[in-house]
């Protein structure tokens, strides 16, 4: 929900908020993708430490990136650089989540991942619809800050769950 609430309004912010051409949305997608892809070079960290241990920190990293996005939201170049870091951080967050989900029950892996897909599509709807009024009333930077708060909740839940196991 945090991701889709921010990403869903990034293009409008670039065009309407920063005065960039609509094609700047493509640059944002490229920056995000470069960061996401570059993170694959660091996946060994997760393999060495374990997804359960990394998950709370990955989510804290994503929360920190959302704060950075809010701070950089007024400057196109800085925002693009931050979006690349966002891709890198989200790669870690998504990777640890998928690793944890696929480790739950090998016999039900297809069902688990199917439910994950359903929840993801639900998050697209909730994030975009839920952040719309927030974006309209308070702007893009505040959407990023709300996303950071949501990621803090996720990090807390991941840390609590890790401590119990």
Phi and psi in radians as a Rosetta constraint file:
Dihedral C 1 N 2 CA 2 C 2 CIRCULARHARMONIC -1.046 0.35
Dihedral N 2 CA 2 C 2 N 3 CIRCULARHARMONIC -0.837 0.35
Dihedral C 2 N 3 CA 3 C 3 CIRCULARHARMONIC -1.029 0.35
Dihedral N 3 CA 3 C 3 N 4 CIRCULARHARMONIC -0.912 0.35
Dihedral C 3 N 4 CA 4 C 4 CIRCULARHARMONIC -1.201 0.35
Dihedral N 4 CA 4 C 4 N 5 CIRCULARHARMONIC -0.491 0.35
Dihedral C 4 N 5 CA 5 C 5 CIRCULARHARMONIC -1.174 0.35
Dihedral N 5 CA 5 C 5 N 6 CIRCULARHARMONIC -0.543 0.35
Dihedral C 5 N 6 CA 6 C 6 CIRCULARHARMONIC -1.571 0.35
Dihedral N 6 CA 6 C 6 N 7 CIRCULARHARMONIC -0.891 0.35
Dihedral C 6 N 7 CA 7 C 7 CIRCULARHARMONIC -1.081 0.35
Dihedral N 7 CA 7 C 7 N 8 CIRCULARHARMONIC -0.585 0.35
Dihedral C 7 N 8 CA 8 C 8 CIRCULARHARMONIC -1.108 0.35
Dihedral N 8 CA 8 C 8 N 9 CIRCULARHARMONIC -0.392 0.35
Dihedral C 8 N 9 CA 9 C 9 CIRCULARHARMONIC -2.027 0.35
Dihedral N 9 CA 9 C 9 N 10 CIRCULARHARMONIC 0.036 0.35
Dihedral C 9 N 10 CA 10 C 10 CIRCULARHARMONIC -1.061 0.35
Dihedral N 10 CA 10 C 10 N 11 CIRCULARHARMONIC -0.822 0.35
Dihedral C 10 N 11 CA 11 C 11 CIRCULARHARMONIC -1.053 0.35
Dihedral N 11 CA 11 C 11 N 12 CIRCULARHARMONIC -0.768 0.35
Dihedral C 11 N 12 CA 12 C 12 CIRCULARHARMONIC -1.127 0.35
Dihedral N 12 CA 12 C 12 N 13 CIRCULARHARMONIC -0.691 0.35
Dihedral C 12 N 13 CA 13 C 13 CIRCULARHARMONIC -1.096 0.35
Dihedral N 13 CA 13 C 13 N 14 CIRCULARHARMONIC -0.764 0.35
Dihedral C 13 N 14 CA 14 C 14 CIRCULARHARMONIC -1.058 0.35
Dihedral N 14 CA 14 C 14 N 15 CIRCULARHARMONIC -0.745 0.35
Dihedral C 14 N 15 CA 15 C 15 CIRCULARHARMONIC -1.393 0.35
Dihedral N 15 CA 15 C 15 N 16 CIRCULARHARMONIC -0.972 0.35
Dihedral C 15 N 16 CA 16 C 16 CIRCULARHARMONIC -1.401 0.35
Dihedral N 16 CA 16 C 16 N 17 CIRCULARHARMONIC -0.704 0.35
Dihedral C 16 N 17 CA 17 C 17 CIRCULARHARMONIC -1.389 0.35
Dihedral N 17 CA 17 C 17 N 18 CIRCULARHARMONIC -0.690 0.35
Dihedral C 17 N 18 CA 18 C 18 CIRCULARHARMONIC -1.873 0.35
Dihedral N 18 CA 18 C 18 N 19 CIRCULARHARMONIC -0.110 0.35
Dihedral C 18 N 19 CA 19 C 19 CIRCULARHARMONIC 1.294 0.35
Dihedral N 19 CA 19 C 19 N 20 CIRCULARHARMONIC 0.330 0.35
Dihedral C 19 N 20 CA 20 C 20 CIRCULARHARMONIC -1.405 0.35
Dihedral N 20 CA 20 C 20 N 21 CIRCULARHARMONIC 2.714 0.35
Dihedral C 20 N 21 CA 21 C 21 CIRCULARHARMONIC -1.163 0.35
Dihedral N 21 CA 21 C 21 N 22 CIRCULARHARMONIC 2.773 0.35
Dihedral C 21 N 22 CA 22 C 22 CIRCULARHARMONIC -1.000 0.35
Dihedral N 22 CA 22 C 22 N 23 CIRCULARHARMONIC -0.524 0.35
Dihedral C 22 N 23 CA 23 C 23 CIRCULARHARMONIC -1.098 0.35
Dihedral N 23 CA 23 C 23 N 24 CIRCULARHARMONIC -0.287 0.35
Dihedral C 23 N 24 CA 24 C 24 CIRCULARHARMONIC -1.081 0.35
Dihedral N 24 CA 24 C 24 N 25 CIRCULARHARMONIC -0.426 0.35
Dihedral C 24 N 25 CA 25 C 25 CIRCULARHARMONIC -1.043 0.35
Dihedral N 25 CA 25 C 25 N 26 CIRCULARHARMONIC -0.645 0.35
Dihedral C 25 N 26 CA 26 C 26 CIRCULARHARMONIC -1.137 0.35
Dihedral N 26 CA 26 C 26 N 27 CIRCULARHARMONIC -0.681 0.35
Dihedral C 26 N 27 CA 27 C 27 CIRCULARHARMONIC -1.115 0.35
Dihedral N 27 CA 27 C 27 N 28 CIRCULARHARMONIC -0.655 0.35
Dihedral C 27 N 28 CA 28 C 28 CIRCULARHARMONIC -1.113 0.35
Dihedral N 28 CA 28 C 28 N 29 CIRCULARHARMONIC -0.742 0.35
Dihedral C 28 N 29 CA 29 C 29 CIRCULARHARMONIC -1.119 0.35
Dihedral N 29 CA 29 C 29 N 30 CIRCULARHARMONIC -0.680 0.35
Dihedral C 29 N 30 CA 30 C 30 CIRCULARHARMONIC -1.150 0.35
Dihedral N 30 CA 30 C 30 N 31 CIRCULARHARMONIC -0.786 0.35
Dihedral C 30 N 31 CA 31 C 31 CIRCULARHARMONIC -1.042 0.35
Dihedral N 31 CA 31 C 31 N 32 CIRCULARHARMONIC -0.809 0.35
Dihedral C 31 N 32 CA 32 C 32 CIRCULARHARMONIC -1.065 0.35
Dihedral N 32 CA 32 C 32 N 33 CIRCULARHARMONIC -0.812 0.35
Dihedral C 32 N 33 CA 33 C 33 CIRCULARHARMONIC -1.102 0.35
Dihedral N 33 CA 33 C 33 N 34 CIRCULARHARMONIC -0.670 0.35
Dihedral C 33 N 34 CA 34 C 34 CIRCULARHARMONIC -1.103 0.35
Dihedral N 34 CA 34 C 34 N 35 CIRCULARHARMONIC -0.763 0.35
Dihedral C 34 N 35 CA 35 C 35 CIRCULARHARMONIC -1.121 0.35
Dihedral N 35 CA 35 C 35 N 36 CIRCULARHARMONIC -0.776 0.35
Dihedral C 35 N 36 CA 36 C 36 CIRCULARHARMONIC -1.056 0.35
Dihedral N 36 CA 36 C 36 N 37 CIRCULARHARMONIC -0.795 0.35
Dihedral C 36 N 37 CA 37 C 37 CIRCULARHARMONIC -1.187 0.35
Dihedral N 37 CA 37 C 37 N 38 CIRCULARHARMONIC -0.695 0.35
Dihedral C 37 N 38 CA 38 C 38 CIRCULARHARMONIC -1.090 0.35
Dihedral N 38 CA 38 C 38 N 39 CIRCULARHARMONIC -0.522 0.35
Dihedral C 38 N 39 CA 39 C 39 CIRCULARHARMONIC -1.119 0.35
Dihedral N 39 CA 39 C 39 N 40 CIRCULARHARMONIC -0.412 0.35
Dihedral C 39 N 40 CA 40 C 40 CIRCULARHARMONIC -1.033 0.35
Dihedral N 40 CA 40 C 40 N 41 CIRCULARHARMONIC -0.494 0.35
Dihedral C 40 N 41 CA 41 C 41 CIRCULARHARMONIC -1.190 0.35
Dihedral N 41 CA 41 C 41 N 42 CIRCULARHARMONIC -0.306 0.35
Dihedral C 41 N 42 CA 42 C 42 CIRCULARHARMONIC -1.881 0.35
Dihedral N 42 CA 42 C 42 N 43 CIRCULARHARMONIC 0.142 0.35
Dihedral C 42 N 43 CA 43 C 43 CIRCULARHARMONIC -1.095 0.35
Dihedral N 43 CA 43 C 43 N 44 CIRCULARHARMONIC -0.363 0.35
Dihedral C 43 N 44 CA 44 C 44 CIRCULARHARMONIC -1.045 0.35
Dihedral N 44 CA 44 C 44 N 45 CIRCULARHARMONIC -0.476 0.35
Dihedral C 44 N 45 CA 45 C 45 CIRCULARHARMONIC -1.052 0.35
Dihedral N 45 CA 45 C 45 N 46 CIRCULARHARMONIC -0.782 0.35
Dihedral C 45 N 46 CA 46 C 46 CIRCULARHARMONIC -1.143 0.35
Dihedral N 46 CA 46 C 46 N 47 CIRCULARHARMONIC -0.714 0.35
Dihedral C 46 N 47 CA 47 C 47 CIRCULARHARMONIC -1.087 0.35
Dihedral N 47 CA 47 C 47 N 48 CIRCULARHARMONIC -0.696 0.35
Dihedral C 47 N 48 CA 48 C 48 CIRCULARHARMONIC -1.271 0.35
Dihedral N 48 CA 48 C 48 N 49 CIRCULARHARMONIC -0.731 0.35
Dihedral C 48 N 49 CA 49 C 49 CIRCULARHARMONIC -1.599 0.35
Dihedral N 49 CA 49 C 49 N 50 CIRCULARHARMONIC -0.441 0.35
Dihedral C 49 N 50 CA 50 C 50 CIRCULARHARMONIC 1.663 0.35
Dihedral N 50 CA 50 C 50 N 51 CIRCULARHARMONIC 2.425 0.35
Dihedral C 50 N 51 CA 51 C 51 CIRCULARHARMONIC -1.056 0.35
Dihedral N 51 CA 51 C 51 N 52 CIRCULARHARMONIC -0.684 0.35
Dihedral C 51 N 52 CA 52 C 52 CIRCULARHARMONIC -1.052 0.35
Dihedral N 52 CA 52 C 52 N 53 CIRCULARHARMONIC -0.742 0.35
Dihedral C 52 N 53 CA 53 C 53 CIRCULARHARMONIC -1.286 0.35
Dihedral N 53 CA 53 C 53 N 54 CIRCULARHARMONIC -0.600 0.35
Dihedral C 53 N 54 CA 54 C 54 CIRCULARHARMONIC -1.370 0.35
Dihedral N 54 CA 54 C 54 N 55 CIRCULARHARMONIC -0.533 0.35
Dihedral C 54 N 55 CA 55 C 55 CIRCULARHARMONIC -0.898 0.35
Dihedral N 55 CA 55 C 55 N 56 CIRCULARHARMONIC -0.906 0.35
Dihedral C 55 N 56 CA 56 C 56 CIRCULARHARMONIC -1.052 0.35
Dihedral N 56 CA 56 C 56 N 57 CIRCULARHARMONIC -0.651 0.35
Dihedral C 56 N 57 CA 57 C 57 CIRCULARHARMONIC -1.253 0.35
Dihedral N 57 CA 57 C 57 N 58 CIRCULARHARMONIC -0.632 0.35
Dihedral C 57 N 58 CA 58 C 58 CIRCULARHARMONIC -1.084 0.35
Dihedral N 58 CA 58 C 58 N 59 CIRCULARHARMONIC -0.742 0.35
Dihedral C 58 N 59 CA 59 C 59 CIRCULARHARMONIC -1.221 0.35
Dihedral N 59 CA 59 C 59 N 60 CIRCULARHARMONIC -0.600 0.35
Dihedral C 59 N 60 CA 60 C 60 CIRCULARHARMONIC -1.136 0.35
Dihedral N 60 CA 60 C 60 N 61 CIRCULARHARMONIC -0.681 0.35
Dihedral C 60 N 61 CA 61 C 61 CIRCULARHARMONIC -1.068 0.35
Dihedral N 61 CA 61 C 61 N 62 CIRCULARHARMONIC -0.773 0.35
Dihedral C 61 N 62 CA 62 C 62 CIRCULARHARMONIC -1.096 0.35
Dihedral N 62 CA 62 C 62 N 63 CIRCULARHARMONIC -0.714 0.35
Dihedral C 62 N 63 CA 63 C 63 CIRCULARHARMONIC -1.047 0.35
Dihedral N 63 CA 63 C 63 N 64 CIRCULARHARMONIC -0.762 0.35
Dihedral C 63 N 64 CA 64 C 64 CIRCULARHARMONIC -1.107 0.35
Dihedral N 64 CA 64 C 64 N 65 CIRCULARHARMONIC -0.651 0.35
Dihedral C 64 N 65 CA 65 C 65 CIRCULARHARMONIC -1.147 0.35
Dihedral N 65 CA 65 C 65 N 66 CIRCULARHARMONIC -0.660 0.35
Dihedral C 65 N 66 CA 66 C 66 CIRCULARHARMONIC -1.096 0.35
Dihedral N 66 CA 66 C 66 N 67 CIRCULARHARMONIC -0.664 0.35
Dihedral C 66 N 67 CA 67 C 67 CIRCULARHARMONIC -1.117 0.35
Dihedral N 67 CA 67 C 67 N 68 CIRCULARHARMONIC -0.717 0.35
Dihedral C 67 N 68 CA 68 C 68 CIRCULARHARMONIC -1.124 0.35
Dihedral N 68 CA 68 C 68 N 69 CIRCULARHARMONIC -0.673 0.35
Dihedral C 68 N 69 CA 69 C 69 CIRCULARHARMONIC -1.077 0.35
Dihedral N 69 CA 69 C 69 N 70 CIRCULARHARMONIC -0.766 0.35
Dihedral C 69 N 70 CA 70 C 70 CIRCULARHARMONIC -1.043 0.35
Dihedral N 70 CA 70 C 70 N 71 CIRCULARHARMONIC -0.748 0.35
Dihedral C 70 N 71 CA 71 C 71 CIRCULARHARMONIC -1.184 0.35
Dihedral N 71 CA 71 C 71 N 72 CIRCULARHARMONIC -0.613 0.35
Dihedral C 71 N 72 CA 72 C 72 CIRCULARHARMONIC -1.589 0.35
Dihedral N 72 CA 72 C 72 N 73 CIRCULARHARMONIC 0.007 0.35
Dihedral C 72 N 73 CA 73 C 73 CIRCULARHARMONIC -1.121 0.35
Dihedral N 73 CA 73 C 73 N 74 CIRCULARHARMONIC -0.262 0.35
Dihedral C 73 N 74 CA 74 C 74 CIRCULARHARMONIC -1.631 0.35
Dihedral N 74 CA 74 C 74 N 75 CIRCULARHARMONIC -0.075 0.35
Dihedral C 74 N 75 CA 75 C 75 CIRCULARHARMONIC -2.244 0.35
Dihedral N 75 CA 75 C 75 N 76 CIRCULARHARMONIC 2.053 0.35
Dihedral C 75 N 76 CA 76 C 76 CIRCULARHARMONIC -0.987 0.35
Dihedral N 76 CA 76 C 76 N 77 CIRCULARHARMONIC -0.929 0.35
Dihedral C 76 N 77 CA 77 C 77 CIRCULARHARMONIC -1.066 0.35
Dihedral N 77 CA 77 C 77 N 78 CIRCULARHARMONIC -0.790 0.35
Dihedral C 77 N 78 CA 78 C 78 CIRCULARHARMONIC -1.144 0.35
Dihedral N 78 CA 78 C 78 N 79 CIRCULARHARMONIC -0.675 0.35
Dihedral C 78 N 79 CA 79 C 79 CIRCULARHARMONIC -1.119 0.35
Dihedral N 79 CA 79 C 79 N 80 CIRCULARHARMONIC -0.707 0.35
Dihedral C 79 N 80 CA 80 C 80 CIRCULARHARMONIC -1.094 0.35
Dihedral N 80 CA 80 C 80 N 81 CIRCULARHARMONIC -0.732 0.35
Dihedral C 80 N 81 CA 81 C 81 CIRCULARHARMONIC -1.104 0.35
Dihedral N 81 CA 81 C 81 N 82 CIRCULARHARMONIC -0.710 0.35
Dihedral C 81 N 82 CA 82 C 82 CIRCULARHARMONIC -1.174 0.35
Dihedral N 82 CA 82 C 82 N 83 CIRCULARHARMONIC -0.602 0.35
Dihedral C 82 N 83 CA 83 C 83 CIRCULARHARMONIC -1.153 0.35
Dihedral N 83 CA 83 C 83 N 84 CIRCULARHARMONIC -0.609 0.35
Dihedral C 83 N 84 CA 84 C 84 CIRCULARHARMONIC -1.109 0.35
Dihedral N 84 CA 84 C 84 N 85 CIRCULARHARMONIC -0.740 0.35
Dihedral C 84 N 85 CA 85 C 85 CIRCULARHARMONIC -1.143 0.35
Dihedral N 85 CA 85 C 85 N 86 CIRCULARHARMONIC -0.623 0.35
Dihedral C 85 N 86 CA 86 C 86 CIRCULARHARMONIC -1.038 0.35
Dihedral N 86 CA 86 C 86 N 87 CIRCULARHARMONIC -0.764 0.35
Dihedral C 86 N 87 CA 87 C 87 CIRCULARHARMONIC -1.053 0.35
Dihedral N 87 CA 87 C 87 N 88 CIRCULARHARMONIC -0.763 0.35
Dihedral C 87 N 88 CA 88 C 88 CIRCULARHARMONIC -1.064 0.35
Dihedral N 88 CA 88 C 88 N 89 CIRCULARHARMONIC -0.852 0.35
Dihedral C 88 N 89 CA 89 C 89 CIRCULARHARMONIC -1.119 0.35
Dihedral N 89 CA 89 C 89 N 90 CIRCULARHARMONIC -0.739 0.35
Dihedral C 89 N 90 CA 90 C 90 CIRCULARHARMONIC -1.162 0.35
Dihedral N 90 CA 90 C 90 N 91 CIRCULARHARMONIC -0.535 0.35
Dihedral C 90 N 91 CA 91 C 91 CIRCULARHARMONIC -1.026 0.35
Dihedral N 91 CA 91 C 91 N 92 CIRCULARHARMONIC -0.816 0.35
Dihedral C 91 N 92 CA 92 C 92 CIRCULARHARMONIC -1.108 0.35
Dihedral N 92 CA 92 C 92 N 93 CIRCULARHARMONIC -0.793 0.35
Dihedral C 92 N 93 CA 93 C 93 CIRCULARHARMONIC -1.068 0.35
Dihedral N 93 CA 93 C 93 N 94 CIRCULARHARMONIC -0.781 0.35
Dihedral C 93 N 94 CA 94 C 94 CIRCULARHARMONIC -1.206 0.35
Dihedral N 94 CA 94 C 94 N 95 CIRCULARHARMONIC -0.706 0.35
Dihedral C 94 N 95 CA 95 C 95 CIRCULARHARMONIC -1.075 0.35
Dihedral N 95 CA 95 C 95 N 96 CIRCULARHARMONIC -0.818 0.35
Dihedral C 95 N 96 CA 96 C 96 CIRCULARHARMONIC -1.170 0.35
Dihedral N 96 CA 96 C 96 N 97 CIRCULARHARMONIC -0.616 0.35
Dihedral C 96 N 97 CA 97 C 97 CIRCULARHARMONIC -1.113 0.35
Dihedral N 97 CA 97 C 97 N 98 CIRCULARHARMONIC -0.847 0.35
Dihedral C 97 N 98 CA 98 C 98 CIRCULARHARMONIC -1.122 0.35
Dihedral N 98 CA 98 C 98 N 99 CIRCULARHARMONIC -0.695 0.35
Dihedral C 98 N 99 CA 99 C 99 CIRCULARHARMONIC -1.066 0.35
Dihedral N 99 CA 99 C 99 N 100 CIRCULARHARMONIC -0.762 0.35
Dihedral C 99 N 100 CA 100 C 100 CIRCULARHARMONIC -1.145 0.35
Dihedral N 100 CA 100 C 100 N 101 CIRCULARHARMONIC -0.741 0.35
Dihedral C 100 N 101 CA 101 C 101 CIRCULARHARMONIC -1.138 0.35
Dihedral N 101 CA 101 C 101 N 102 CIRCULARHARMONIC -0.766 0.35
Dihedral C 101 N 102 CA 102 C 102 CIRCULARHARMONIC -1.240 0.35
Dihedral N 102 CA 102 C 102 N 103 CIRCULARHARMONIC -0.324 0.35
Dihedral C 102 N 103 CA 103 C 103 CIRCULARHARMONIC -1.497 0.35
Dihedral N 103 CA 103 C 103 N 104 CIRCULARHARMONIC -0.140 0.35
Dihedral C 103 N 104 CA 104 C 104 CIRCULARHARMONIC -1.119 0.35
Dihedral N 104 CA 104 C 104 N 105 CIRCULARHARMONIC -0.915 0.35
Dihedral C 104 N 105 CA 105 C 105 CIRCULARHARMONIC -2.779 0.35
Dihedral N 105 CA 105 C 105 N 106 CIRCULARHARMONIC 1.863 0.35
Dihedral C 105 N 106 CA 106 C 106 CIRCULARHARMONIC -1.035 0.35
Dihedral N 106 CA 106 C 106 N 107 CIRCULARHARMONIC -0.598 0.35
Dihedral C 106 N 107 CA 107 C 107 CIRCULARHARMONIC -1.217 0.35
Dihedral N 107 CA 107 C 107 N 108 CIRCULARHARMONIC -0.401 0.35
Dihedral C 107 N 108 CA 108 C 108 CIRCULARHARMONIC -2.006 0.35
Dihedral N 108 CA 108 C 108 N 109 CIRCULARHARMONIC 0.327 0.35
Dihedral C 108 N 109 CA 109 C 109 CIRCULARHARMONIC -0.979 0.35
Dihedral N 109 CA 109 C 109 N 110 CIRCULARHARMONIC -0.755 0.35
Dihedral C 109 N 110 CA 110 C 110 CIRCULARHARMONIC -1.078 0.35
Dihedral N 110 CA 110 C 110 N 111 CIRCULARHARMONIC -0.747 0.35
Dihedral C 110 N 111 CA 111 C 111 CIRCULARHARMONIC -1.137 0.35
Dihedral N 111 CA 111 C 111 N 112 CIRCULARHARMONIC -0.775 0.35
Dihedral C 111 N 112 CA 112 C 112 CIRCULARHARMONIC -1.076 0.35
Dihedral N 112 CA 112 C 112 N 113 CIRCULARHARMONIC -0.805 0.35
Dihedral C 112 N 113 CA 113 C 113 CIRCULARHARMONIC -1.233 0.35
Dihedral N 113 CA 113 C 113 N 114 CIRCULARHARMONIC -0.535 0.35
Dihedral C 113 N 114 CA 114 C 114 CIRCULARHARMONIC -1.121 0.35
Dihedral N 114 CA 114 C 114 N 115 CIRCULARHARMONIC -0.742 0.35
Dihedral C 114 N 115 CA 115 C 115 CIRCULARHARMONIC -1.124 0.35
Dihedral N 115 CA 115 C 115 N 116 CIRCULARHARMONIC -0.669 0.35
Dihedral C 115 N 116 CA 116 C 116 CIRCULARHARMONIC -1.052 0.35
Dihedral N 116 CA 116 C 116 N 117 CIRCULARHARMONIC -0.758 0.35
Dihedral C 116 N 117 CA 117 C 117 CIRCULARHARMONIC -1.093 0.35
Dihedral N 117 CA 117 C 117 N 118 CIRCULARHARMONIC -0.736 0.35
Dihedral C 117 N 118 CA 118 C 118 CIRCULARHARMONIC -1.091 0.35
Dihedral N 118 CA 118 C 118 N 119 CIRCULARHARMONIC -0.755 0.35
Dihedral C 118 N 119 CA 119 C 119 CIRCULARHARMONIC -1.128 0.35
Dihedral N 119 CA 119 C 119 N 120 CIRCULARHARMONIC -0.669 0.35
Dihedral C 119 N 120 CA 120 C 120 CIRCULARHARMONIC -1.075 0.35
Dihedral N 120 CA 120 C 120 N 121 CIRCULARHARMONIC -0.809 0.35
Dihedral C 120 N 121 CA 121 C 121 CIRCULARHARMONIC -1.153 0.35
Dihedral N 121 CA 121 C 121 N 122 CIRCULARHARMONIC -0.604 0.35
Dihedral C 121 N 122 CA 122 C 122 CIRCULARHARMONIC -1.119 0.35
Dihedral N 122 CA 122 C 122 N 123 CIRCULARHARMONIC -0.700 0.35
Dihedral C 122 N 123 CA 123 C 123 CIRCULARHARMONIC -1.126 0.35
Dihedral N 123 CA 123 C 123 N 124 CIRCULARHARMONIC -0.583 0.35
Dihedral C 123 N 124 CA 124 C 124 CIRCULARHARMONIC -1.024 0.35
Dihedral N 124 CA 124 C 124 N 125 CIRCULARHARMONIC -0.820 0.35
Dihedral C 124 N 125 CA 125 C 125 CIRCULARHARMONIC -1.165 0.35
Dihedral N 125 CA 125 C 125 N 126 CIRCULARHARMONIC -0.880 0.35
Dihedral C 125 N 126 CA 126 C 126 CIRCULARHARMONIC -1.143 0.35
Dihedral N 126 CA 126 C 126 N 127 CIRCULARHARMONIC -0.774 0.35
Dihedral C 126 N 127 CA 127 C 127 CIRCULARHARMONIC -1.095 0.35
Dihedral N 127 CA 127 C 127 N 128 CIRCULARHARMONIC -0.854 0.35
Dihedral C 127 N 128 CA 128 C 128 CIRCULARHARMONIC -1.184 0.35
Dihedral N 128 CA 128 C 128 N 129 CIRCULARHARMONIC -0.802 0.35
Dihedral C 128 N 129 CA 129 C 129 CIRCULARHARMONIC -1.204 0.35
Dihedral N 129 CA 129 C 129 N 130 CIRCULARHARMONIC -0.719 0.35
Dihedral C 129 N 130 CA 130 C 130 CIRCULARHARMONIC -1.224 0.35
Dihedral N 130 CA 130 C 130 N 131 CIRCULARHARMONIC -0.628 0.35
Dihedral C 130 N 131 CA 131 C 131 CIRCULARHARMONIC -1.464 0.35
Dihedral N 131 CA 131 C 131 N 132 CIRCULARHARMONIC -0.258 0.35
Dihedral C 131 N 132 CA 132 C 132 CIRCULARHARMONIC -0.961 0.35
Dihedral N 132 CA 132 C 132 N 133 CIRCULARHARMONIC -0.959 0.35
Dihedral C 132 N 133 CA 133 C 133 CIRCULARHARMONIC -1.087 0.35
Dihedral N 133 CA 133 C 133 N 134 CIRCULARHARMONIC -0.609 0.35
Dihedral C 133 N 134 CA 134 C 134 CIRCULARHARMONIC -1.131 0.35
Dihedral N 134 CA 134 C 134 N 135 CIRCULARHARMONIC -0.787 0.35
Dihedral C 134 N 135 CA 135 C 135 CIRCULARHARMONIC -1.078 0.35
Dihedral N 135 CA 135 C 135 N 136 CIRCULARHARMONIC -0.788 0.35
Dihedral C 135 N 136 CA 136 C 136 CIRCULARHARMONIC -1.099 0.35
Dihedral N 136 CA 136 C 136 N 137 CIRCULARHARMONIC -0.731 0.35
Dihedral C 136 N 137 CA 137 C 137 CIRCULARHARMONIC -1.462 0.35
Dihedral N 137 CA 137 C 137 N 138 CIRCULARHARMONIC -0.680 0.35
Dihedral C 137 N 138 CA 138 C 138 CIRCULARHARMONIC -2.102 0.35
Dihedral N 138 CA 138 C 138 N 139 CIRCULARHARMONIC -0.162 0.35
Dihedral C 138 N 139 CA 139 C 139 CIRCULARHARMONIC 1.613 0.35
Dihedral N 139 CA 139 C 139 N 140 CIRCULARHARMONIC 2.997 0.35
Dihedral C 139 N 140 CA 140 C 140 CIRCULARHARMONIC -1.133 0.35
Dihedral N 140 CA 140 C 140 N 141 CIRCULARHARMONIC -0.766 0.35
Dihedral C 140 N 141 CA 141 C 141 CIRCULARHARMONIC -1.021 0.35
Dihedral N 141 CA 141 C 141 N 142 CIRCULARHARMONIC -0.709 0.35
Dihedral C 141 N 142 CA 142 C 142 CIRCULARHARMONIC -1.223 0.35
Dihedral N 142 CA 142 C 142 N 143 CIRCULARHARMONIC -0.540 0.35
Dihedral C 142 N 143 CA 143 C 143 CIRCULARHARMONIC -1.062 0.35
Dihedral N 143 CA 143 C 143 N 144 CIRCULARHARMONIC -0.761 0.35
Dihedral C 143 N 144 CA 144 C 144 CIRCULARHARMONIC -1.113 0.35
Dihedral N 144 CA 144 C 144 N 145 CIRCULARHARMONIC -0.645 0.35
Dihedral C 144 N 145 CA 145 C 145 CIRCULARHARMONIC -1.200 0.35
Dihedral N 145 CA 145 C 145 N 146 CIRCULARHARMONIC -0.684 0.35
Dihedral C 145 N 146 CA 146 C 146 CIRCULARHARMONIC -1.125 0.35
Dihedral N 146 CA 146 C 146 N 147 CIRCULARHARMONIC -0.693 0.35
Dihedral C 146 N 147 CA 147 C 147 CIRCULARHARMONIC -1.062 0.35
Dihedral N 147 CA 147 C 147 N 148 CIRCULARHARMONIC -0.689 0.35
Dihedral C 147 N 148 CA 148 C 148 CIRCULARHARMONIC -1.064 0.35
Dihedral N 148 CA 148 C 148 N 149 CIRCULARHARMONIC -0.740 0.35
Dihedral C 148 N 149 CA 149 C 149 CIRCULARHARMONIC -1.089 0.35
Dihedral N 149 CA 149 C 149 N 150 CIRCULARHARMONIC -0.734 0.35
Dihedral C 149 N 150 CA 150 C 150 CIRCULARHARMONIC -1.081 0.35
Dihedral N 150 CA 150 C 150 N 151 CIRCULARHARMONIC -0.671 0.35
Dihedral C 150 N 151 CA 151 C 151 CIRCULARHARMONIC -1.220 0.35
Dihedral N 151 CA 151 C 151 N 152 CIRCULARHARMONIC -0.526 0.35
Dihedral C 151 N 152 CA 152 C 152 CIRCULARHARMONIC -1.148 0.35
Dihedral N 152 CA 152 C 152 N 153 CIRCULARHARMONIC -0.662 0.35
Dihedral C 152 N 153 CA 153 C 153 CIRCULARHARMONIC -1.091 0.35
Dihedral N 153 CA 153 C 153 N 154 CIRCULARHARMONIC -0.787 0.35
Dihedral C 153 N 154 CA 154 C 154 CIRCULARHARMONIC -1.098 0.35
Dihedral N 154 CA 154 C 154 N 155 CIRCULARHARMONIC -0.736 0.35
Dihedral C 154 N 155 CA 155 C 155 CIRCULARHARMONIC -1.119 0.35
Dihedral N 155 CA 155 C 155 N 156 CIRCULARHARMONIC -0.712 0.35
Dihedral C 155 N 156 CA 156 C 156 CIRCULARHARMONIC -1.109 0.35
Dihedral N 156 CA 156 C 156 N 157 CIRCULARHARMONIC -0.773 0.35
Dihedral C 156 N 157 CA 157 C 157 CIRCULARHARMONIC -1.100 0.35
Dihedral N 157 CA 157 C 157 N 158 CIRCULARHARMONIC -0.717 0.35
Dihedral C 157 N 158 CA 158 C 158 CIRCULARHARMONIC -1.162 0.35
Dihedral N 158 CA 158 C 158 N 159 CIRCULARHARMONIC -0.694 0.35
Dihedral C 158 N 159 CA 159 C 159 CIRCULARHARMONIC -1.185 0.35
Dihedral N 159 CA 159 C 159 N 160 CIRCULARHARMONIC -0.722 0.35
Dihedral C 159 N 160 CA 160 C 160 CIRCULARHARMONIC -1.124 0.35
Dihedral N 160 CA 160 C 160 N 161 CIRCULARHARMONIC -0.759 0.35
Dihedral C 160 N 161 CA 161 C 161 CIRCULARHARMONIC -1.144 0.35
Dihedral N 161 CA 161 C 161 N 162 CIRCULARHARMONIC -0.700 0.35
Dihedral C 161 N 162 CA 162 C 162 CIRCULARHARMONIC -1.158 0.35
Dihedral N 162 CA 162 C 162 N 163 CIRCULARHARMONIC -0.663 0.35
Dihedral C 162 N 163 CA 163 C 163 CIRCULARHARMONIC -1.182 0.35
Dihedral N 163 CA 163 C 163 N 164 CIRCULARHARMONIC -0.532 0.35
Dihedral C 163 N 164 CA 164 C 164 CIRCULARHARMONIC -1.367 0.35
Dihedral N 164 CA 164 C 164 N 165 CIRCULARHARMONIC -0.311 0.35
